[in-house]
């Protein structure tokens, strides 16, 4: 899999707004997995960026902070995939390579191997995920929530149309390196890629962004 990190350049679009956050949550970031892996689509992974030793235990939405993750177009859903990474069977990749690019949410892991992920109260639609009283989560004892290289994977989305945008608002909670709790509520994001004509110039690593935080 050819994964490349989005880089900040002029002329693209991204937005991160954190309404409540503690120091160990650093924000959200995205990586471009590739383009046209499924015809007419681009695939990205979204990460929670954390300081060393921190972990993520839950992504959630509630009445005051509803959750939404979606696209301006539509999402690719593989017939052999599922709503979360706990449904992804890597043994099927050899026969169904496009399963690698299914759209799903997670904490830390990209397939079902040793995956303790659970969910409750989340509405998994074909092109959007939402909830005003739900979460996908692991327990604090599950190793998959620990940051690796300063981040934890929370979703993979394959969106139709190179001009489409992944956007949403989520809340998260976890633990700091010292064992105390951290919470980040109503974290909003927008992730997009440059126009197709710019791919060669940017080496498929183009990402333009700015971050804005509110305490």
N, CA and C atoms as a LAMMPS dump frame, in Angstrom:
ITEM: TIMESTEP
0
ITEM: NUMBER OF ATOMS
645
ITEM: BOX BOUNDS ff ff ff
-5.0000000000000000e+02 5.0000000000000000e+02
-5.0000000000000000e+02 5.0000000000000000e+02
-5.0000000000000000e+02 5.0000000000000000e+02
ITEM: ATOMS id mol type element x y z
1 1 1 N 0.85 -1.189 0
2 1 2 C 0 0 0
3 1 3 C 0.89 1.244 0
4 2 1 N 0.657 2.152 -0.911
5 2 2 C 1.481 3.337 -1.043
6 2 3 C 0.84 4.489 -0.276
7 3 1 N 1.227 4.64 0.985
8 3 2 C 0.625 5.66 1.842
9 3 3 C 1.534 6.862 1.9
10 4 1 N 0.991 8.026 1.666
11 4 2 C 1.781 9.25 1.731
12 4 3 C 1.078 10.268 2.605
13 5 1 N 1.869 10.939 3.443
14 5 2 C 1.303 11.921 4.353
15 5 3 C 0.93 13.187 3.607
16 6 1 N -0.23 13.737 3.933
17 6 2 C -0.6 15.032 3.395
18 6 3 C 0.386 16.077 3.899
19 7 1 N 0.796 16.983 3.017
20 7 2 C 1.691 18.064 3.394
21 7 3 C 0.976 19.391 3.229
22 8 1 N 1.422 20.407 3.959
23 8 2 C 0.806 21.721 3.892
24 8 3 C 1.386 22.504 2.726
25 9 1 N 0.507 22.904 1.799
26 9 2 C 0.915 23.721 0.667
27 9 3 C -0.146 24.79 0.478
28 10 1 N 0.093 25.707 -0.395
29 10 2 C -0.891 26.755 -0.644
30 10 3 C -1.931 26.268 -1.627
31 11 1 N -3.182 26.666 -1.379
32 11 2 C -4.206 26.488 -2.38
33 11 3 C -5.174 25.356 -2.166
34 12 1 N -5.045 24.549 -1.13
35 12 2 C -5.988 23.464 -0.885
36 12 3 C -6.908 23.815 0.252
37 13 1 N -7.466 22.782 0.922
38 13 2 C -8.456 23.07 1.949
39 13 3 C -8.391 22.064 3.065
40 14 1 N -8.307 22.566 4.298
41 14 2 C -8.441 21.728 5.492
42 14 3 C -8.754 22.628 6.653
43 15 1 N -9.449 22.094 7.642
44 15 2 C -9.821 22.893 8.793
45 15 3 C -9.909 21.996 10
46 16 1 N -9.329 22.435 11.108
47 16 2 C -9.438 21.708 12.366
48 16 3 C -9.833 22.684 13.442
49 17 1 N -10.932 22.413 14.12
50 17 2 C -11.393 23.263 15.192
51 17 3 C -11.613 22.412 16.424
52 18 1 N -10.945 22.728 17.51
53 18 2 C -11.081 21.99 18.743
54 18 3 C -11.715 22.894 19.782
55 19 1 N -12.88 22.524 20.277
56 19 2 C -13.553 23.369 21.246
57 19 3 C -13.119 23.064 22.671
58 20 1 N -12.823 21.804 22.975
59 20 2 C -12.337 21.423 24.289
60 20 3 C -11.225 20.418 24.085
61 21 1 N -10.055 20.713 24.609
62 21 2 C -8.95 19.775 24.441
63 21 3 C -7.936 19.959 25.54
64 22 1 N -7.234 18.89 25.88
65 22 2 C -6.13 18.964 26.793
66 22 3 C -4.845 18.76 26.018
67 23 1 N -3.718 19.032 26.649
68 23 2 C -2.455 19.127 25.931
69 23 3 C -2.075 17.845 25.204
70 24 1 N -2.462 16.684 25.728
71 24 2 C -1.993 15.443 25.111
72 24 3 C -2.703 15.114 23.801
73 25 1 N -3.854 15.701 23.537
74 25 2 C -4.488 15.6 22.221
75 25 3 C -3.974 16.75 21.376
76 26 1 N -3.359 16.419 20.243
77 26 2 C -2.709 17.428 19.41
78 26 3 C -3.541 17.868 18.206
79 27 1 N -4.556 17.079 17.838
80 27 2 C -5.368 17.424 16.677
81 27 3 C -5.661 16.196 15.83
82 28 1 N -6.202 16.425 14.638
83 28 2 C -6.476 15.368 13.673
84 28 3 C -5.6 15.572 12.44
85 29 1 N -5.186 14.484 11.825
86 29 2 C -4.419 14.574 10.593
87 29 3 C -4.9 13.489 9.64
88 30 1 N -4.484 13.579 8.386
89 30 2 C -4.904 12.599 7.39
90 30 3 C -3.738 12.214 6.5
91 31 1 N -3.767 10.989 6.001
92 31 2 C -2.813 10.504 5.013
93 31 3 C -3.569 10.06 3.772
94 32 1 N -3.008 10.373 2.636
95 32 2 C -3.55 9.905 1.37
96 32 3 C -3.009 8.509 1.098
97 33 1 N -3.889 7.513 1.089
98 33 2 C -3.491 6.147 0.764
99 33 3 C -3.242 6.026 -0.73
100 34 1 N -4.113 6.633 -1.528
101 34 2 C -3.93 6.601 -2.971
102 34 3 C -5.147 7.133 -3.689
103 35 1 N -5.027 7.286 -5
104 35 2 C -6.131 7.726 -5.848
105 35 3 C -6.429 6.66 -6.89
106 36 1 N -7.683 6.535 -7.243
107 36 2 C -8.131 5.61 -8.284
108 36 3 C -7.828 4.157 -7.952
109 37 1 N -7.692 3.85 -6.655
110 37 2 C -7.525 2.461 -6.24
111 37 3 C -8.814 1.691 -6.486
112 38 1 N -9.928 2.398 -6.332
113 38 2 C -11.233 1.989 -6.849
114 38 3 C -11.618 3.091 -7.823
115 39 1 N -12.124 2.75 -8.996
116 39 2 C -12.307 3.718 -10.076
117 39 3 C -12.973 5.004 -9.603
118 40 1 N -12.309 6.139 -9.886
119 40 2 C -12.878 7.448 -9.621
120 40 3 C -12.888 7.854 -8.17
121 41 1 N -12.041 7.236 -7.351
122 41 2 C -12.048 7.528 -5.916
123 41 3 C -10.666 7.946 -5.424
124 42 1 N -10.652 8.458 -4.205
125 42 2 C -9.396 8.63 -3.459
126 42 3 C -9.624 8.125 -2.044
127 43 1 N -8.562 7.57 -1.46
128 43 2 C -8.655 6.92 -0.155
129 43 3 C -7.742 7.633 0.835
130 44 1 N -8.281 7.924 2.002
131 44 2 C -7.499 8.59 3.041
132 44 3 C -7.736 7.926 4.384
133 45 1 N -6.747 8.009 5.249
134 45 2 C -6.873 7.57 6.632
135 45 3 C -6.786 8.775 7.554
136 46 1 N -7.619 8.778 8.578
137 46 2 C -7.682 9.882 9.532
138 46 3 C -7.128 9.4 10.866
139 47 1 N -6.314 10.248 11.478
140 47 2 C -5.637 9.911 12.726
141 47 3 C -5.905 10.952 13.8
142 48 1 N -5.955 10.49 15.049
143 48 2 C -5.88 11.374 16.205
144 48 3 C -4.417 11.507 16.577
145 49 1 N -3.913 12.72 16.62
146 49 2 C -2.515 12.963 16.953
147 49 3 C -2.388 13.188 18.454
148 50 1 N -1.519 12.406 19.092
149 50 2 C -1.374 12.423 20.544
150 50 3 C 0.087 12.562 20.927
151 51 1 N 0.322 13.093 22.116
152 51 2 C 1.686 13.175 22.62
153 51 3 C 2.154 11.795 23.07
154 52 1 N 3.455 11.649 23.239
155 52 2 C 4.062 10.363 23.561
156 52 3 C 3.473 9.768 24.826
157 53 1 N 3.126 8.483 24.761
158 53 2 C 2.616 7.773 25.919
159 53 3 C 1.127 7.877 26.131
160 54 1 N 0.435 8.688 25.32
161 54 2 C -1.016 8.858 25.457
162 54 3 C -1.747 7.776 24.668
163 55 1 N -3.055 7.673 24.901
164 55 2 C -3.853 6.684 24.192
165 55 3 C -5.254 7.222 23.951
166 56 1 N -5.94 6.598 22.999
167 56 2 C -7.326 6.91 22.66
168 56 3 C -8.192 5.718 23.016
169 57 1 N -9.288 5.961 23.728
170 57 2 C -10.178 4.876 24.138
171 57 3 C -11.554 4.939 23.489
172 58 1 N -12.003 6.114 23.058
173 58 2 C -13.358 6.208 22.504
174 58 3 C -13.483 7.399 21.568
175 59 1 N -14.275 7.208 20.528
176 59 2 C -14.75 8.288 19.659
177 59 3 C -16.263 8.296 19.805
178 60 1 N -16.858 9.462 20.057
179 60 2 C -18.264 9.467 20.432
180 60 3 C -18.99 10.724 19.972
181 61 1 N -20.31 10.653 20.098
182 61 2 C -21.162 11.813 19.924
183 61 3 C -22.247 11.784 20.975
184 62 1 N -22.703 12.955 21.418
185 62 2 C -23.816 13.029 22.37
186 62 3 C -24.72 14.195 22.005
187 63 1 N -25.717 14.441 22.834
188 63 2 C -26.692 15.464 22.5
189 63 3 C -26.095 16.852 22.353
190 64 1 N -25.098 17.157 23.179
191 64 2 C -24.444 18.461 23.106
192 64 3 C -23.357 18.509 22.053
193 65 1 N -22.813 17.355 21.714
194 65 2 C -21.7 17.273 20.763
195 65 3 C -21.952 16.129 19.778
196 66 1 N -22.892 16.297 18.851
197 66 2 C -23.211 15.208 17.926
198 66 3 C -22.045 14.864 17.019
199 67 1 N -21.984 13.597 16.649
200 67 2 C -20.907 13.082 15.791
201 67 3 C -21.395 12.992 14.354
202 68 1 N -20.533 13.383 13.421
203 68 2 C -20.802 13.22 11.998
204 68 3 C -19.483 13.024 11.28
205 69 1 N -19.401 12 10.425
206 69 2 C -18.268 11.804 9.525
207 69 3 C -18.844 11.452 8.169
208 70 1 N -18.498 12.235 7.145
209 70 2 C -19.135 12.037 5.845
210 70 3 C -18.265 12.613 4.738
211 71 1 N -18.816 12.703 3.545
212 71 2 C -18.149 13.252 2.38
213 71 3 C -19.127 14.116 1.604
214 72 1 N -18.592 14.986 0.756
215 72 2 C -19.46 15.81 -0.083
216 72 3 C -19.998 15.027 -1.275
217 73 1 N -19.51 13.804 -1.481
218 73 2 C -20.02 12.982 -2.586
219 73 3 C -20.614 11.694 -2.028
220 74 1 N -19.952 10.574 -2.228
221 74 2 C -20.397 9.308 -1.657
222 74 3 C -19.182 8.469 -1.307
223 75 1 N -19.373 7.493 -0.426
224 75 2 C -18.275 6.654 0.051
225 75 3 C -18.324 5.277 -0.608
226 76 1 N -17.151 4.748 -0.9
227 76 2 C -17.054 3.386 -1.408
228 76 3 C -17.242 2.406 -0.264
229 77 1 N -18.124 1.431 -0.452
230 77 2 C -18.369 0.378 0.528
231 77 3 C -18.204 -0.968 -0.167
232 78 1 N -17.232 -1.752 0.285
233 78 2 C -16.992 -3.057 -0.321
234 78 3 C -17.983 -4.08 0.219
235 79 1 N -18.445 -4.973 -0.63
236 79 2 C -19.448 -5.963 -0.226
237 79 3 C -18.913 -6.913 0.838
238 80 1 N -17.6 -7.063 0.922
239 80 2 C -17.006 -7.965 1.905
240 80 3 C -16.441 -7.213 3.108
241 81 1 N -16.71 -5.911 3.178
242 81 2 C -16.204 -5.093 4.263
243 81 3 C -17.186 -4.973 5.411
244 82 1 N -17.128 -3.853 6.113
245 82 2 C -18.014 -3.644 7.25
246 82 3 C -17.915 -2.226 7.769
247 83 1 N -18.661 -1.95 8.815
248 83 2 C -18.715 -0.597 9.371
249 83 3 C -17.452 -0.237 10.14
250 84 1 N -16.823 -1.226 10.753
251 84 2 C -15.621 -0.986 11.544
252 84 3 C -14.504 -1.908 11.071
253 85 1 N -13.296 -1.609 11.493
254 85 2 C -12.152 -2.436 11.109
255 85 3 C -12.261 -3.846 11.669
256 86 1 N -13.052 -4.041 12.715
257 86 2 C -13.23 -5.373 13.296
258 86 3 C -13.933 -6.32 12.338
259 87 1 N -14.507 -5.78 11.249
260 87 2 C -15.183 -6.608 10.244
261 87 3 C -14.294 -6.927 9.047
262 88 1 N -13.111 -6.369 8.999
263 88 2 C -12.245 -6.531 7.838
264 88 3 C -11.378 -7.782 7.995
265 89 1 N -11.581 -8.739 7.103
266 89 2 C -10.844 -10.001 7.134
267 89 3 C -9.708 -9.939 6.113
268 90 1 N -8.46 -9.807 6.548
269 90 2 C -7.36 -9.663 5.588
270 90 3 C -7.122 -10.91 4.749
271 91 1 N -7.658 -12.052 5.152
272 91 2 C -7.509 -13.266 4.357
273 91 3 C -8.213 -13.14 3.009
274 92 1 N -9.142 -12.181 2.904
275 92 2 C -9.88 -11.987 1.656
276 92 3 C -9.182 -11.044 0.685
277 93 1 N -8.099 -10.389 1.119
278 93 2 C -7.439 -9.42 0.25
279 93 3 C -6.949 -10.036 -1.06
280 94 1 N -6.431 -11.262 -0.988
281 94 2 C -5.883 -11.882 -2.193
282 94 3 C -6.947 -12.056 -3.269
283 95 1 N -8.154 -12.393 -2.855
284 95 2 C -9.237 -12.603 -3.822
285 95 3 C -9.98 -11.316 -4.154
286 96 1 N -10.041 -10.407 -3.204
287 96 2 C -10.809 -9.167 -3.377
288 96 3 C -9.932 -8 -2.94
289 97 1 N -9.032 -7.588 -3.819
290 97 2 C -8.05 -6.556 -3.462
291 97 3 C -8.711 -5.237 -3.082
292 98 1 N -9.851 -4.926 -3.685
293 98 2 C -10.515 -3.657 -3.393
294 98 3 C -11.049 -3.585 -1.966
295 99 1 N -11.113 -4.721 -1.271
296 99 2 C -11.511 -4.712 0.141
297 99 3 C -10.564 -3.856 0.97
298 100 1 N -9.323 -3.735 0.532
299 100 2 C -8.343 -2.925 1.253
300 100 3 C -8.803 -1.474 1.389
301 101 1 N -9.692 -1.029 0.495
302 101 2 C -10.072 0.383 0.421
303 101 3 C -11.503 0.631 0.883
304 102 1 N -12.062 -0.341 1.568
305 102 2 C -13.385 -0.168 2.159
306 102 3 C -13.371 1.018 3.116
307 103 1 N -14.536 1.592 3.372
308 103 2 C -14.674 2.707 4.315
309 103 3 C -15.104 2.164 5.675
310 104 1 N -14.373 2.544 6.731
311 104 2 C -14.667 2.029 8.068
312 104 3 C -14.089 2.949 9.129
313 105 1 N -14.504 2.734 10.371
314 105 2 C -13.932 3.446 11.51
315 105 3 C -13.212 2.446 12.402
316 106 1 N -12.378 2.958 13.295
317 106 2 C -11.555 2.075 14.094
318 106 3 C -10.965 2.825 15.278
319 107 1 N -10.259 2.121 16.108
320 107 2 C -9.279 2.688 17.025
321 107 3 C -8.028 1.833 16.889
322 108 1 N -7.06 2.357 16.17
323 108 2 C -5.743 1.765 16.121
324 108 3 C -5.483 0.711 15.073
325 109 1 N -6.434 -0.169 14.779
326 109 2 C -6.174 -1.315 13.915
327 109 3 C -6.95 -1.229 12.601
328 110 1 N -6.362 -1.84 11.546
329 110 2 C -6.981 -1.764 10.228
330 110 3 C -7.728 -3.025 9.829
331 111 1 N -7.685 -4.083 10.642
332 111 2 C -8.439 -5.288 10.334
333 111 3 C -8.824 -5.996 11.624
334 112 1 N -9.408 -7.172 11.51
335 112 2 C -9.995 -7.851 12.663
336 112 3 C -8.991 -8.558 13.56
337 113 1 N -7.742 -8.664 13.144
338 113 2 C -6.758 -9.367 13.936
339 113 3 C -6.534 -8.737 15.299
340 114 1 N -6.808 -9.471 16.383
341 114 2 C -6.629 -9.004 17.77
342 114 3 C -7.35 -7.682 18.024
343 115 1 N -8.481 -7.494 17.359
344 115 2 C -9.194 -6.23 17.409
345 115 3 C -10.338 -6.309 18.416
346 116 1 N -10.254 -5.484 19.477
347 116 2 C -11.259 -5.489 20.539
348 116 3 C -12.298 -4.385 20.375
349 117 1 N -12.34 -3.747 19.207
350 117 2 C -13.233 -2.615 18.993
351 117 3 C -14.699 -3.018 19.121
352 118 1 N -15.473 -2.169 19.792
353 118 2 C -16.924 -2.34 19.904
354 118 3 C -17.595 -1.011 19.59
355 119 1 N -18.891 -1.051 19.31
356 119 2 C -19.625 0.181 19.057
357 119 3 C -21.04 0.052 19.605
358 120 1 N -21.624 1.199 19.921
359 120 2 C -23.008 1.251 20.397
360 120 3 C -23.595 2.603 20.01
361 121 1 N -24.819 2.585 19.512
362 121 2 C -25.54 3.82 19.234
363 121 3 C -25.039 4.618 18.052
364 122 1 N -24.224 4.014 17.17
365 122 2 C -23.717 4.709 15.993
366 122 3 C -24.568 4.349 14.785
367 123 1 N -24.983 5.341 14.016
368 123 2 C -25.729 5.112 12.788
369 123 3 C -24.742 5.039 11.623
370 124 1 N -24.536 3.826 11.125
371 124 2 C -23.624 3.624 10.005
372 124 3 C -24.424 3.642 8.709
373 125 1 N -24.427 4.783 8.034
374 125 2 C -25.105 4.886 6.754
375 125 3 C -24.152 4.589 5.611
376 126 1 N -24.679 4.535 4.403
377 126 2 C -23.851 4.239 3.245
378 126 3 C -22.806 5.323 3.004
379 127 1 N -23.173 6.573 3.257
380 127 2 C -22.284 7.693 2.951
381 127 3 C -22.004 8.599 4.14
382 128 1 N -22.473 8.237 5.316
383 128 2 C -22.251 9.07 6.5
384 128 3 C -22.364 8.226 7.759
385 129 1 N -21.661 8.654 8.779
386 129 2 C -21.724 8.056 10.109
387 129 3 C -22.152 9.154 11.055
388 130 1 N -23.168 8.899 11.875
389 130 2 C -23.612 9.943 12.788
390 130 3 C -24.134 9.344 14.08
391 131 1 N -24.165 10.16 15.106
392 131 2 C -24.711 9.741 16.39
393 131 3 C -24.86 10.943 17.309
394 132 1 N -25.945 10.95 18.086
395 132 2 C -26.121 11.906 19.167
396 132 3 C -26.129 11.196 20.508
397 133 1 N -25.831 9.906 20.501
398 133 2 C -25.776 9.134 21.744
399 133 3 C -25.107 7.796 21.484
400 134 1 N -23.847 7.828 21.056
401 134 2 C -23.181 6.585 20.727
402 134 3 C -21.676 6.736 20.675
403 135 1 N -20.992 5.605 20.477
404 135 2 C -19.537 5.595 20.502
405 135 3 C -19.001 4.339 19.833
406 136 1 N -17.772 4.412 19.291
407 136 2 C -16.982 3.206 19.089
408 136 3 C -15.799 3.311 20.049
409 137 1 N -15.43 2.176 20.635
410 137 2 C -14.57 2.259 21.805
411 137 3 C -13.821 0.957 22.053
412 138 1 N -12.819 1.058 22.883
413 138 2 C -12.091 -0.083 23.432
414 138 3 C -11.965 0.152 24.93
415 139 1 N -11.461 -0.819 25.67
416 139 2 C -11.222 -0.62 27.093
417 139 3 C -9.811 -0.071 27.291
418 140 1 N -9.552 0.562 28.432
419 140 2 C -8.211 1.105 28.681
420 140 3 C -7.112 0.056 28.726
421 141 1 N -7.477 -1.217 28.784
422 141 2 C -6.481 -2.289 28.787
423 141 3 C -6.115 -2.769 27.385
424 142 1 N -6.829 -2.308 26.368
425 142 2 C -6.589 -2.765 25.006
426 142 3 C -5.436 -1.991 24.379
427 143 1 N -4.404 -2.711 23.991
428 143 2 C -3.172 -2.079 23.507
429 143 3 C -3.379 -1.266 22.242
430 144 1 N -4.404 -1.566 21.451
431 144 2 C -4.57 -0.893 20.167
432 144 3 C -4.851 0.602 20.287
433 145 1 N -5.208 1.078 21.469
434 145 2 C -5.455 2.505 21.645
435 145 3 C -4.212 3.328 21.898
436 146 1 N -3.082 2.674 22.109
437 146 2 C -1.846 3.387 22.419
438 146 3 C -1.3 4.084 21.183
439 147 1 N -0.835 5.32 21.362
440 147 2 C -0.252 6.022 20.217
441 147 3 C 1.004 5.302 19.747
442 148 1 N 1.182 5.297 18.428
443 148 2 C 2.391 4.783 17.806
444 148 3 C 2.888 5.862 16.855
445 149 1 N 4.062 6.367 17.122
446 149 2 C 4.567 7.463 16.307
447 149 3 C 3.753 8.728 16.463
448 150 1 N 3.108 8.887 17.628
449 150 2 C 2.365 10.108 17.905
450 150 3 C 0.958 10.162 17.35
451 151 1 N 0.367 9.018 17.008
452 151 2 C -0.979 9.058 16.45
453 151 3 C -1.675 7.714 16.619
454 152 1 N -3.013 7.748 16.481
455 152 2 C -3.852 6.554 16.526
456 152 3 C -4.839 6.635 15.365
457 153 1 N -4.913 5.589 14.567
458 153 2 C -5.835 5.541 13.431
459 153 3 C -7.279 5.505 13.919
460 154 1 N -8.154 6.355 13.333
461 154 2 C -9.563 6.339 13.725
462 154 3 C -10.513 6.054 12.563
463 155 1 N -10.057 6.157 11.312
464 155 2 C -10.975 5.902 10.19
465 155 3 C -10.215 5.773 8.891
466 156 1 N -10.803 5.037 7.968
467 156 2 C -10.396 5.05 6.568
468 156 3 C -11.637 5.301 5.725
469 157 1 N -11.541 6.252 4.793
470 157 2 C -12.664 6.548 3.911
471 157 3 C -12.18 6.601 2.471
472 158 1 N -12.951 5.991 1.585
473 158 2 C -12.713 6.093 0.155
474 158 3 C -13.869 6.868 -0.451
475 159 1 N -13.548 8.032 -0.996
476 159 2 C -14.562 8.977 -1.465
477 159 3 C -14.552 9.07 -2.983
478 160 1 N -15.728 9.059 -3.584
479 160 2 C -15.842 9.211 -5.036
480 160 3 C -15.665 10.678 -5.421
481 161 1 N -14.872 10.901 -6.476
482 161 2 C -14.684 12.251 -6.996
483 161 3 C -13.456 12.918 -6.405
484 162 1 N -12.51 13.283 -7.263
485 162 2 C -11.284 13.91 -6.777
486 162 3 C -11.532 15.281 -6.166
487 163 1 N -12.67 15.875 -6.484
488 163 2 C -12.985 17.179 -5.912
489 163 3 C -13.843 17.064 -4.651
490 164 1 N -14.061 15.847 -4.171
491 164 2 C -14.869 15.673 -2.963
492 164 3 C -14.047 15.998 -1.722
493 165 1 N -14.746 16.22 -0.622
494 165 2 C -14.116 16.576 0.647
495 165 3 C -14.64 15.676 1.748
496 166 1 N -13.741 15.15 2.549
497 166 2 C -14.123 14.441 3.766
498 166 3 C -14.257 15.461 4.877
499 167 1 N -15.359 15.413 5.604
500 167 2 C -15.535 16.389 6.68
501 167 3 C -16.367 15.774 7.797
502 168 1 N -16.32 16.407 8.951
503 168 2 C -17.11 15.916 10.071
504 168 3 C -16.762 16.595 11.378
505 169 1 N -17.404 16.127 12.43
506 169 2 C -17.171 16.604 13.783
507 169 3 C -17.263 15.41 14.718
508 170 1 N -16.251 15.209 15.542
509 170 2 C -16.228 14.076 16.456
510 170 3 C -15.751 14.529 17.829
511 171 1 N -16.032 13.713 18.837
512 171 2 C -15.481 13.909 20.171
513 171 3 C -14.715 12.651 20.554
514 172 1 N -13.708 12.811 21.408
515 172 2 C -12.828 11.703 21.758
516 172 3 C -12.444 11.768 23.225
517 173 1 N -12.069 10.612 23.757
518 173 2 C -11.508 10.58 25.092
519 173 3 C -10.456 9.487 25.188
520 174 1 N -9.533 9.682 26.115
521 174 2 C -8.456 8.721 26.298
522 174 3 C -7.7 9.023 27.567
523 175 1 N -6.478 8.541 27.624
524 175 2 C -5.654 8.744 28.804
525 175 3 C -4.314 9.346 28.419
526 176 1 N -3.825 10.227 29.29
527 176 2 C -2.508 10.803 29.123
528 176 3 C -1.447 9.811 29.592
529 177 1 N -0.195 10.132 29.321
530 177 2 C 0.896 9.261 29.723
531 177 3 C 0.946 9.046 31.231
532 178 1 N 0.466 10.025 32.016
533 178 2 C 0.493 9.89 33.476
534 178 3 C -0.745 9.185 34.03
535 179 1 N -1.612 8.699 33.142
536 179 2 C -2.801 7.978 33.56
537 179 3 C -4.031 8.831 33.755
538 180 1 N -3.908 10.152 33.696
539 180 2 C -5.072 11.036 33.804
540 180 3 C -5.864 11.01 32.506
541 181 1 N -7.101 11.441 32.556
542 181 2 C -7.979 11.421 31.39
543 181 3 C -7.841 12.684 30.558
544 182 1 N -8.014 12.55 29.247
545 182 2 C -8.143 13.715 28.38
546 182 3 C -9.43 13.582 27.567
547 183 1 N -10.008 14.704 27.202
548 183 2 C -11.222 14.755 26.395
549 183 3 C -11.088 15.86 25.357
550 184 1 N -11.507 15.581 24.155
551 184 2 C -11.57 16.59 23.092
552 184 3 C -12.967 16.52 22.495
553 185 1 N -13.738 17.59 22.636
554 185 2 C -15.13 17.584 22.19
555 185 3 C -15.324 18.475 20.971
556 186 1 N -16.216 18.028 20.101
557 186 2 C -16.588 18.777 18.9
558 186 3 C -15.365 19.202 18.094
559 187 1 N -14.553 18.232 17.736
560 187 2 C -13.39 18.479 16.882
561 187 3 C -13.848 18.365 15.429
562 188 1 N -13.806 19.464 14.701
563 188 2 C -14.268 19.493 13.31
564 188 3 C -13.089 19.448 12.353
565 189 1 N -13.286 18.789 11.206
566 189 2 C -12.207 18.661 10.23
567 189 3 C -12.766 18.724 8.827
568 190 1 N -11.909 19.097 7.887
569 190 2 C -12.15 18.991 6.457
570 190 3 C -10.85 18.543 5.808
571 191 1 N -10.911 17.476 5.026
572 191 2 C -9.733 16.984 4.324
573 191 3 C -10.076 16.836 2.845
574 192 1 N -9.207 17.379 2
575 192 2 C -9.407 17.297 0.553
576 192 3 C -8.056 17.115 -0.114
577 193 1 N -8.064 16.804 -1.404
578 193 2 C -6.838 16.683 -2.182
579 193 3 C -6.88 17.691 -3.313
580 194 1 N -5.701 18.009 -3.897
581 194 2 C -5.684 18.945 -5.014
582 194 3 C -6.43 18.391 -6.216
583 195 1 N -6.688 19.253 -7.181
584 195 2 C -7.33 18.837 -8.421
585 195 3 C -6.461 17.806 -9.126
586 196 1 N -7.055 16.887 -9.919
587 196 2 C -6.277 15.821 -10.579
588 196 3 C -5.082 16.331 -11.36
589 197 1 N -5.191 17.487 -11.979
590 197 2 C -4.084 18.009 -12.767
591 197 3 C -2.867 18.355 -11.945
592 198 1 N -3.048 18.481 -10.634
593 198 2 C -1.927 18.84 -9.766
594 198 3 C -1.222 17.622 -9.187
595 199 1 N -1.748 16.412 -9.423
596 199 2 C -1.178 15.215 -8.796
597 199 3 C 0.306 15.041 -9.137
598 200 1 N 0.637 15.163 -10.417
599 200 2 C 2.029 14.929 -10.816
600 200 3 C 2.952 15.955 -10.176
601 201 1 N 2.531 17.215 -10.175
602 201 2 C 3.337 18.279 -9.591
603 201 3 C 3.565 18.069 -8.107
604 202 1 N 2.523 17.59 -7.413
605 202 2 C 2.587 17.462 -5.966
606 202 3 C 3.037 16.086 -5.506
607 203 1 N 3.229 15.175 -6.433
608 203 2 C 3.657 13.842 -6.067
609 203 3 C 2.647 13.118 -5.205
610 204 1 N 1.345 13.419 -5.383
611 204 2 C 0.265 12.817 -4.607
612 204 3 C 0.403 13.067 -3.111
613 205 1 N 1.152 14.1 -2.711
614 205 2 C 1.338 14.364 -1.292
615 205 3 C 0.822 15.735 -0.918
616 206 1 N -0.034 16.313 -1.75
617 206 2 C -0.479 17.672 -1.505
618 206 3 C -1.59 17.753 -0.497
619 207 1 N -1.424 18.64 0.436
620 207 2 C -2.489 18.879 1.415
621 207 3 C -2.333 20.295 1.924
622 208 1 N -3.36 21.082 1.763
623 208 2 C -3.263 22.455 2.226
624 208 3 C -4.123 22.611 3.442
625 209 1 N -3.62 23.262 4.439
626 209 2 C -4.427 23.309 5.644
627 209 3 C -4.075 24.435 6.567
628 210 1 N -4.959 24.609 7.497
629 210 2 C -4.735 25.53 8.593
630 210 3 C -5.463 24.982 9.798
631 211 1 N -4.97 25.298 10.971
632 211 2 C -5.57 24.826 12.207
633 211 3 C -5.994 26.011 13.062
634 212 1 N -7.131 25.87 13.645
635 212 2 C -7.635 26.918 14.517
636 212 3 C -8.126 26.261 15.766
637 213 1 N -7.705 26.76 16.905
638 213 2 C -8.107 26.167 18.181
639 213 3 C -8.791 27.174 19.051
640 214 1 N -9.762 26.68 19.781
641 214 2 C -10.432 27.5 20.79
642 214 3 C -10.373 26.733 22.093
643 215 1 N -10.049 27.429 23.166
644 215 2 C -10.007 26.758 24.477
645 215 3 C -11.405 26.603 25.011
